[in-house]
Each structure stands twice: as C-alpha cells, then as structure tokens.
C-alpha cells in the first residue's frame, strides 16, 4: 500500500523547486511569491534536493526512477564509482557529532570523516543514491535529507566544493609535457629570479622541509630522480577519506612540484593530493604539520567564503603561522577575467542588471576544447548580517532553456549559491541572478560577486578577485607576471579583499616557454599555479641560507627584494613586485630602504566593468534620443604606423592657462545627457566607454545642450585594453556621417581626423605626446579658435602650430578599436569653455 504521507513530502519539495524554476524561466516575468519551505528544509542545498526531485518526477519502475537519479547526479559530478553521493554536514556544536553520526549510520549512510575547523564542525557524509531517494522515516514519513535536516544540531547540508587548480591549464596530460616543464623550470624560472647565483654559491634549500598541497601528481614515479626528488611520494588525502583517488587524476601537482624542485633541489619535499573542499584541505594542512614542514605551497583557489580572510581555513592558516612558524604561500587565483562584481541592481522583475537593461551574463568554453566541468559561484557581501537578501542563481542556454539552478534559502544559510556546470566545446551558458520572488532586498546597498574558473565572463571586474586560501592573513598571496616581459598576466587575480585589505603581496614569473610543444600549439605553461611554486621555491632557498628566519622575516626578505612593477610602490596588481633572490649571502650588501608599509585598506577599489567582445552584444540595449552612437571604423589604416618616431616630439611649450569652464560634467548624473548603456555609461563619477573590434563608439551631448564652434574642452582619459587602440573627443558633430575626431593611442600618439562621406580625412597627422603617462590617466585638451586646432596632453602642446580648420556642431567622447580585441576607456572631469566667436 503506498505511503501517502511520504508522497506528500516529496510533492512539497517538487512543487517548491518547480515553481521557483517556472518563475525564473517562464514566459510570465511578474514577481510571484514562492512557497515558503519548512525551516528544516531550508538547511538543504537545492542541488542535492534536485536528485530527490529527479526520482520523484521520473515515470517508470523503481529501477528506472533510480537510474534516472543516478544519471542526473553523475551528470553534475556529484557521484562516485560506487553510486554514492558525498556531501558536507555542518553542526552547531561538537556535542552533536556523536548522535548525528549514529543517526546517519542508522539511516543507511556513513560519516567518513569529521573535523573541527576553527570552531566550525563539519562531517563528510556518504550515502548510496538508492538510500538517498528511497529512504522513508517510519514515524515522520520524511525522506533522507529532510529527516537529517530536522535532527538536533544540524545547521546545513552542503555540496562538497571542488577547489580549482590555479593554472597550468594549457599543460597536456602527458609525461613528455611534464619533462618539458622540469627542463624549462631549471633553465628559465631559476634564472629570471636570480636563483642560479645562489645555486652556484651552494644554496639549494638544504635542511628545509617544503609541503606541496595540490590536486594530483600524475606520472610522479616516472619523474623521480630527474625532475622530482628521488624519494618523492605524495599521499592521497581524498583516497584516505574514501573519496575518488586523486594521485593519478591530474598532472597539475606534478608540474608545481617540478618548479619547486628546480629551485630547491636539496630541500625535502612532502606532497598531498586533495579535492579542495574544507575537510580535505584542512586534513592536508594537518598532515603537513605532522610532517614538520616549514613552508607550504598551495596552488589552489576557491571563492566560497566571505573573501575577507575570515573563513575557517583562512583562520586555521593564520593560527598555524603564528603557533608553528609555518610560511604559507598561495596562488592569488586566475579570476581577473572570470569575476564579476557590482552592487545588486534589480529590474522590476527582480533580475540583477549586469549592465543597464542587461539581465544575463554569458560564459563559454572555446570551440576546440575538451568538455569541461567547473563550479559557477555567486556570493554577496552580507555574511555577517542577520537578515540576508535571498538571491538565486540560474543558468540557461542561449535560447533561454533552463540548465542549472541554485535556489537556497538564505534565512538559515550563508549568502552563497553555486552550481557544478558542465560545458561542451563551443557551448555558451547564460547566467541570471534573481531576488527570490516574495522576498525583499536589503534597503542598504550590497555588492555581489560571480566567479567561474578557466573561462572568461562576458562582463568582468578585475579587482576583488583574489580567492581563498590566499585571502588568509597568514598566507602570502602570489600573482602572476609574464616570464618574458614582466607584465601582469591578464588572468592574474587582483586585490584588494572585499574589506579593502592589501592583496596580493607579491608576484611570480609564469609562462616558461616550451619549444617542444610549439608544433602542437602549446608553447607555454601559465597560471598563478606556476607563479606560486616559483615564489615558494625561492622562499625555500632563502630559508635554507637563513635557517632562523621566521615567517615574518622571510616575508620581509622577499618583499624588500621584489622588483617593483606597475605603479611605483606596492599595488593591488603586482603587490610589492616580481619576486627576485637579490644578492647572495656574503656578497657586498645592497643598501635597502626599510620595507614600505602595505597600503591602508582600500574601501573604494576600481570596480570598472570590462566588456568581453568575443561575445555578441547583449540584446535589448536602448540609447537615449539625444545621445548618439556610431560604429564607423576609426581613422587608422595599414599605411599609418603608430610609433614614437613618426614625428619628433615638439619643443616643450608653456603650460596653458587653466580652463575657465562654462560647462562641467563629473559623470555623477545621467542627466548631463550622454548615453547610458553598454557602449557608454555613467559609473561612480566616471564615464566608461567600449568599442567592438574594428569599430569606433562615440557619445555626444544633446545639441540643444552643447553646440560648439570656437571652444576649449578637456577631460581626463585612460585606455584600458589594448595600448594601440584609441580614445578621445568627437567634436563639430553635424551627423553620424559628419564629425571630427581627436584620437589618442595608448602609446601617446595623437591625431585629428574628419569623418565625412563615409571616409576619413586626416587633419593633423600622428604626433607623439611630450609627457605621456602610459597605463595611466592623462589630461587631454583641444582648443579651437580663429588660429585653428591645437592639442594638449598633460598641459603640454602636442602640435607647435595650430592646424587650420573651422567648423561647428556637437561635442562628445569616443573610443575605438582597430584590431580584434575591442577597446575600452574611462573618462572623468570633463570641462568645456566657449571661446570668443563661438
């Protein structure tokens, strides 16, 4: 006889999830109150509930329903070879551990491991899928998850997060590739940091014990004695816990260990493979403590905490550094282009607007890649607030078909949603964030963050992208700079932390070359995974030469000798600079100034949104009637070579008088009249513009507001993407087919041209700006009077003599691209003065 009470329990779960899904993805976009789940049910991750839903909604026999559940779980990567689901259980007190363990055993599951991580009690639970979907409490008729959630002491039932290795993503899974990594590390990585001189002097890390925590050490047996220590023997933490063995899972850890060995061949290396959830990572750290290591290198990153250095693993690292004297070195992450951040900005239906009017963001896997699985993580900065805003995360296909969702109840859970997504080659997935229908958003503005791994978002924010455990106050966070150029790697995560705390502290070289693989299109190995072991290996050598150094002393030594890159002094991209060894012990000491203090907390980081033009322009964007956007190609042709030697710099001219403004725009109000959409928009006192590849975008003030003849206009401007793209001012605008353009390139070259009749006419040839500041904001000024046109950059004339030209019309801002990368620029503090004869 069927158990009707249990059927009702299943139907309750199904109705809740399906109603939410229909609200999010159906044709009716009006807000609809969602059913309020029981308080105990809100403790359960909805992705896990989806396995129960799949069983309940599949038609057929019991075996067919079970098989459907198993395949669903396997598709999400939530099941092992024994058809078991593993999940994480959190308790509110240590006293609950024993009765909860007994309860789970009686229900048909098993507690495989338990840990108290800095006061957070976590259990690793493993349950056969059959038990999960068919279990019925004989008294309450609840299913497995609901019965467990109601048990005293249980606070949350969570998915097990898989940490993502921080690089070497182009590395083939072959022994030959690893041999090439080892060879190049010895011949390039060692030299670029000056460690070869230390080797010659006999300093190779002797007496130091270095721990390597990573995701896999495939082929390590084949490399022992050549590119790895002869006694190298990693342990498998995942296997110890009964999870899927990881030693042979991936070559990632092998590559990072090779880099360390190339730098410190006489050190003792201890290695552990783990999958990156809190339990496995905590156990791996404990193992390193047991092995009495002095330095731990971790080329892993996650984004499942508040990002402020206060997560359980963060605090554990900080404590062990203080108590045990262990130096922790961690990858900052590769998420500079895989991170989006903005204040929650819902439309009338509760969907977050990634840009004005744009309610979904694309992420894709390149066409010629292998299938790839990755978490997609949403979190928001309300971790310590009692009444959290309840947001949900949805993934859909290009045509709007639902794919995945995470719709947890934030009444009892942290502000975190994530889904395990699987990409096929060339597949584009669109993400949406929605305020749960029937709930209210916080009246106080709050910032949300979206992360993925190895892939690039359609819109991304480079700042605030450092992950954990690099976020720990006890860890040295390592960014990546290109081995051959000492420029930041485009993917390298940037600081600060969400609290404004300075990160990363240092950078390491990445992308050592591999000529052997150029024929296969894989010439380099990159990522902050490569940078982290470079810095770790250097730290081992220094520690070996200075065995009494504490972690603080070792950190100071590294930061004092770092090669300053980017803006002068420590910054949020390079940290203190690229790691170098400095002079060897015993050599004539170089006079060094005291280490500059790290910057004070930066509570207003640069969170400009970068648009990735490899994706189609979002539909539905509107342009205000007065503002204009054109897509004419910029006035750059193959016959024009932009080079500082094109025209000699003019003799410095006297500084022009300050401009007396008749009109100012601080870009804090859209009422000034420029367009406010994807290609040009107002953002926190700046105007941000973008242009698609090989196009020019411009936005002009309404003619009824501004019409100029003789005038002087100036604006602070900075290009963001490609140094040879252009930005500047459009003026004397008559129509989208008739206007003048002042162009400035990222290399400091300037030009004036006239677009008319569908073609460009050069008015002032390319000139080099006298005092150009590369990769920084520059003050641009153009003066049009009876003498002609004259251009100034940073208050110095570019052209000695005015260029004869006369005209009238509208005025605005512009940016353009003449290659395949797209262009972006930001403008601030626009001023206009009408001159006699205007």
C-alpha positions, -999 to 999 in steps of 0.1 A, spaced: 0 0 0 15 34 -10 27 57 18 7 89 11 24 110 38 58 104 22 43 111 -12 31 145 1 66 152 14 82 146 -20 55 166 -37 62 195 -14 98 196 -24 90 192 -61 64 219 -61 87 243 -44 116 238 -68 95 236 -99 75 268 -90 108 287 -85 121 274 -118 89 285 -136 90 319 -121 126 324 -132 125 310 -167 88 310 -178 70 335 -200 54 354 -171 81 377 -157 59 392 -130 71 386 -94 53 356 -79 55 346 -42 73 313 -38 61 287 -14 78 290 20 97 258 27 98 244 62 126 258 83 144 224 84 142 221 46 159 255 41 191 238 55 194 216 24 212 226 -7 187 227 -36 211 210 -60 211 179 -36 173 182 -34 173 180 -72 184 144 -70 153 136 -50 131 156 -74 145 137 -104 135 104 -87 100 117 -78 93 131 -112 106 103 -134 79 79 -147 85 42 -148 95 14 -125 115 19 -93 147 8 -111 141 32 -139 135 61 -114 166 51 -95 187 50 -127 174 85 -137 185 98 -103 220 83 -107 225 96 -142 213 131 -130 238 131 -102 266 117 -123 260 145 -149 266 171 -121 297 153 -109 281 145 -76 285 107 -76 314 83 -72 321 50 -89 301 32 -61 270 53 -69 273 72 -37 266 109 -30 290 127 -8 280 159 10 291 181 38 271 184 70 277 213 94 268 211 131 262 239 157 281 222 185 307 195 190 284 176 213 261 168 183 288 149 164 283 115 181 245 114 180 244 127 144 270 101 133 249 73 149 217 87 133 233 87 98 246 52 102 211 40 112 196 58 81 220 38 58 247 64 53 282 68 67 302 96 83 336 91 65 354 120 82 348 148 107 368 179 117 365 209 139 380 236 117 385 267 139 351 261 157 332 250 126 321 214 130 320 196 96 312 160 87 318 142 54 287 121 47 285 94 21 251 79 11 242 54 -17 219 72 -42 193 44 -37 192 51 0 190 89 -6 159 87 -28 140 57 -13 146 63 24 114 69 45 113 77 82 88 53 95 74 78 120 75 111 102 75 98 66 103 122 57 128 114 30 165 111 39 176 148 35 146 162 53 148 137 81 185 145 86 179 183 84 155 181 113 179 163 136 192 183 166 225 201 159 223 200 121 227 236 107 234 230 70 236 202 43 260 213 16 275 203 -17 312 194 -15 331 221 -33 360 211 -56 389 236 -55 402 247 -88 439 243 -96 453 278 -103 469 273 -137 490 251 -160 457 248 -179 475 246 -212 496 217 -200 488 184 -218 482 154 -196 514 137 -208 547 126 -193 565 144 -221 549 177 -212 559 173 -176 595 166 -186 595 198 -206 581 217 -176 610 204 -155 636 213 -181 623 248 -186 619 255 -149 656 248 -144 667 268 -174 643 298 -173 625 301 -140 657 297 -119 675 324 -139 648 350 -141 647 353 -103 685 352 -100 684 319 -81 712 305 -103 737 327 -85 725 313 -52 729 277 -65 765 285 -76 772 297 -41 758 264 -27 724 275 -15 698 249 -28 673 246 1 692 221 21 676 214 56 642 229 46 610 209 46 585 222 20 549 210 17 530 209 -16 492 207 -15 476 202 -49 450 183 -69 470 155 -85 505 141 -91 502 120 -122 534 105 -136 554 113 -104 570 79 -104 584 84 -139 600 118 -129 616 108 -96 653 113 -97 652 137 -127 626 164 -123 614 154 -89 632 143 -57 642 106 -58 621 100 -27 591 120 -38 560 101 -25 527 121 -23 499 110 -1 463 109 -13 440 127 12 409 121 -9 416 84 -11 421 83 27 387 97 32 371 72 9 366 97 -20 378 92 -55 416 88 -56 434 118 -69 471 109 -73 467 99 -109 438 123 -116 459 152 -130 494 164 -137 489 198 -121 506 190 -88 534 173 -106 541 204 -125 541 227 -95 564 202 -76 588 202 -105 591 240 -104 599 239 -66 625 211 -72 642 231 -99 647 260 -74 654 240 -43 668 206 -53 683 198 -19 651 205 1 628 177 15 595 178 -3 563 165 12 532 164 -11 495 157 -6 467 154 -31 432 167 -22 400 178 -38 398 212 -22 367 211 0 372 223 35 376 189 50 402 176 26 421 209 26 421 210 64 433 174 66 461 181 41 473 210 62 472 189 93 493 163 75 519 189 67 520 200 103 526 164 113 555 162 88 570 193 104 572 213 72 584 249 74 568 262 42 536 251 24 529 259 -12 492 258 -23 483 263 -60 446 261 -54 419 287 -50 382 289 -41 356 316 -37 332 301 -12 338 323 18 333 360 25 366 367 8 378 388 38 403 363 53 379 351 80 368 317 66 376 286 87 406 276 65 418 312 65 418 313 103 435 280 105 463 291 83 467 323 103 468 304 136 494 278 124 517 305 110 517 321 145 518 289 165 540 266 144 561 292 124 549 278 90 551 300 60 520 296 38 523 307 1 491 305 -20 480 313 -56 461 346 -58 439 329 -85 433 333 -122 400 351 -120 407 386 -132 386 379 -162 364 352 -146 349 375 -119 321 400 -120 312 424 -91 286 451 -87 260 463 -63 228 444 -66 207 463 -91 174 445 -98 150 453 -126 112 454 -120 111 416 -120 139 412 -95 166 402 -120 200 418 -115 211 441 -143 247 433 -152 247 465 -173 217 488 -176 189 467 -191 211 435 -194 198 408 -171 221 379 -180 258 373 -185 275 348 -209 303 324 -202 315 299 -227 340 271 -234 362 276 -265 351 256 -295 383 235 -298 385 225 -261 376 192 -244 344 191 -223 350 209 -191 333 210 -157 336 239 -134 317 255 -105 299 287 -110 298 306 -78 276 335 -66 282 352 -32 273 385 -18 286 407 10 261 400 37 279 372 55 276 388 89 241 402 86 211 387 103 185 394 76 202 385 44 188 392 9 177 360 -7 193 357 -42 191 327 -66 214 317 -94 201 304 -127 219 290 -158 202 288 -191 210 282 -228 212 309 -254 175 304 -262 165 305 -225 162 268 -218 169 261 -181 201 242 -174 210 245 -137 199 265 -107 208 270 -71 179 284 -51 189 280 -14 171 297 14 192 324 30 171 325 61 194 299 76 222 298 51 252 319 42 249 343 12 263 317 -13 249 299 -43 268 277 -66 262 250 -93 285 224 -108 283 232 -145 295 211 -174 305 227 -207 307 211 -241 331 226 -267 318 259 -280 289 259 -256 277 293 -243 258 294 -210 239 324 -197 237 332 -160 210 351 -142 207 364 -106 173 370 -92 158 382 -59 137 352 -47 101 361 -55 81 371 -25 112 384 -6 126 418 -1 161 431 -9 180 449 18 175 486 18 212 490 23 232 486 -10 253 455 -11 278 441 -36 276 407 -52 303 386 -68 301 360 -96 330 336 -102 339 308 -126 372 291 -134 394 290 -165 366 307 -185 360 344 -193 328 362 -185 311 385 -210 315 413 -184 342 411 -158 358 431 -130 395 425 -123 396 439 -88 384 420 -57 391 387 -75 416 371 -50 403 338 -37 408 318 -6 431 305 9 452 333 -5 429 357 13 441 345 47 461 370 68 485 341 74 492 335 37 514 352 11 492 357 -20 511 353 -53 500 370 -86 514 361 -120 537 381 -143 547 370 -178 581 354 -177 595 372 -207 581 407 -203 575 412 -165 539 424 -173 509 412 -154 492 381 -168 458 391 -180 441 364 -158 460 371 -126 436 379 -98 438 414 -84 431 429 -50 421 441 -26 400 418 -5 364 429 0 374 446 33 400 467 14 429 446 28 460 446 6 464 415 -16 483 400 -35 516 408 -17 539 396 -44 541 382 -80 560 354 -95 570 345 -131 547 324 -152 546 310 -188 581 295 -191 585 285 -227 583 250 -242 596 249 -277 589 212 -278 552 218 -279 550 248 -302 541 224 -330 511 214 -310 500 249 -303 511 247 -266 542 269 -262 539 279 -226 526 268 -192 509 295 -173 487 304 -143 493 316 -108 499 279 -101 532 283 -118 539 316 -101 531 302 -66 557 274 -67 583 299 -82 579 321 -51 577 290 -28 609 276 -42 627 309 -38 615 311 -2 629 276 4 663 287 -9 663 318 13 652 298 43 680 273 37 705 301 37 688 318 68 675 289 89 665 311 118 642 332 97 606 334 110 577 336 85 576 374 91 613 378 84 611 356 53 582 376 40 601 409 46 631 395 28 610 385 -2 591 418 -4 622 440 1 639 424 -29 609 422 -52 613 440 -85 588 469 -84 565 467 -114 535 488 -124 528 519 -103 557 529 -80 555 511 -47 531 483 -36 499 480 -57 469 457 -60 481 441 -92 517 432 -87 519 435 -49 554 446 -40 566 434 -74 580 403 -91 600 380 -67 638 380 -70 665 365 -49 687 395 -46 724 393 -37 737 361 -23 747 358 14 782 371 20 782 394 -10 785 431 -6 751 441 8 730 464 -13 717 493 7 679 488 11 654 512 24 630 499 50 601 479 36 573 503 26 542 495 46 514 479 27 487 503 16 459 511 40 426 493 33 412 504 0 375 506 5 368 521 -29 387 498 -54 385 502 -91 355 480 -100 350 491 -135 333 465 -157 353 453 -187 332 441 -217 345 410 -235 337 415 -272 342 378 -281 305 376 -271 277 391 -291 265 425 -279 236 419 -255 202 425 -270 177 449 -256 200 479 -251 184 512 -255 200 546 -265 185 578 -253 172 600 -280 197 628 -276 228 607 -273 244 593 -304 265 562 -310 283 555 -343 302 524 -354 323 539 -381 358 524 -383 385 546 -367 408 565 -389 437 540 -387 449 523 -418 478 500 -426 496 529 -441 497 547 -408 523 533 -385 519 545 -349 553 548 -335 570 573 -312 594 581 -340 567 590 -365 571 627 -357 597 641 -333 583 655 -300 578 693 -302 598 717 -281 580 720 -247 556 748 -247 545 770 -217 518 754 -196 484 767 -208 462 788 -185 436 768 -165 404 764 -184 375 786 -172 346 762 -175 312 772 -188 301 735 -185 313 707 -163 305 670 -161 316 650 -132 297 620 -146 277 615 -114 244 622 -130 229 607 -162 210 640 -167 240 656 -184 229 638 -215 254 612 -227 241 577 -235 239 553 -206 241 517 -218 267 490 -227 289 511 -250 288 542 -229 277 545 -193 280 565 -161 297 547 -132 306 563 -99 319 596 -112 334 582 -144 321 577 -179 331 543 -192 331 535 -230 337 504 -250 340 496 -287 337 463 -305 366 450 -326 374 473 -356 348 498 -346 345 533 -331 320 542 -305 312 578 -296 286 595 -274 277 632 -278 259 657 -256 225 667 -270 228 696 -294 203 716 -275 226 714 -245 261 718 -262 269 732 -297 305 744 -302 324 765 -328 353 781 -310 359 763 -278 383 747 -254 375 713 -239 394 690 -216 389 656 -200 409 630 -180 411 598 -200 426 563 -198 426 534 -222 420 500 -206 425 472 -230 449 475 -259 477 500 -260 473 509 -296 435 514 -295 423 549 -294 401 572 -273 395 610 -272 369 636 -282 344 638 -310 337 675 -320 320 696 -346 294 669 -349 269 675 -377 255 640 -381 267 603 -376 283 608 -411 300 641 -405 322 649 -374 358 655 -363 377 632 -340 407 638 -317 423 604 -313 449 594 -287 465 560 -287 476 540 -256 512 547 -267 507 585 -265 502 593 -302 476 619 -312 458 626 -344 429 648 -356 407 634 -385 374 643 -402 348 616 -409 327 627 -439 311 610 -469 319 575 -455 357 580 -453 383 596 -431 404 627 -439 435 633 -418 436 669 -404 466 666 -381 490 637 -386 501 614 -358 522 632 -333 539 620 -301 528 635 -268 557 651 -250 549 638 -215 526 609 -219 519 586 -189 515 551 -201 488 529 -185 475 559 -165 450 587 -168 461 616 -189 446 651 -193 435 658 -229 427 693 -241 417 706 -275 414 743 -284 396 755 -314 398 792 -322 404 816 -351 440 803 -354 429 767 -358 431 735 -337 457 728 -311 460 697 -289 475 695 -254 483 664 -233 490 669 -196 493 706 -202 519 704 -229 512 712 -266 514 683 -290 514 704 -322 536 736 -321 514 753 -346 476 752 -347 461 731 -376 439 752 -398 403 740 -396 369 755 -389 336 741 -380 307 738 -356 284 712 -341 281 688 -312 307 676 -288 313 643 -270 336 614 -261 349 585 -281 369 552 -280 378 529 -309 394 496 -319 413 488 -350 422 452 -341 404 421 -329 404 428 -291 379 456 -287 386 488 -269 376 504 -236 383 537 -219 372 557 -189 368 595 -187 365 618 -157 362 656 -150 350 669 -184 351 707 -188 341 730 -216 348 767 -222 332 787 -250 357 810 -267 351 843 -285 335 837 -318 317 806 -307 
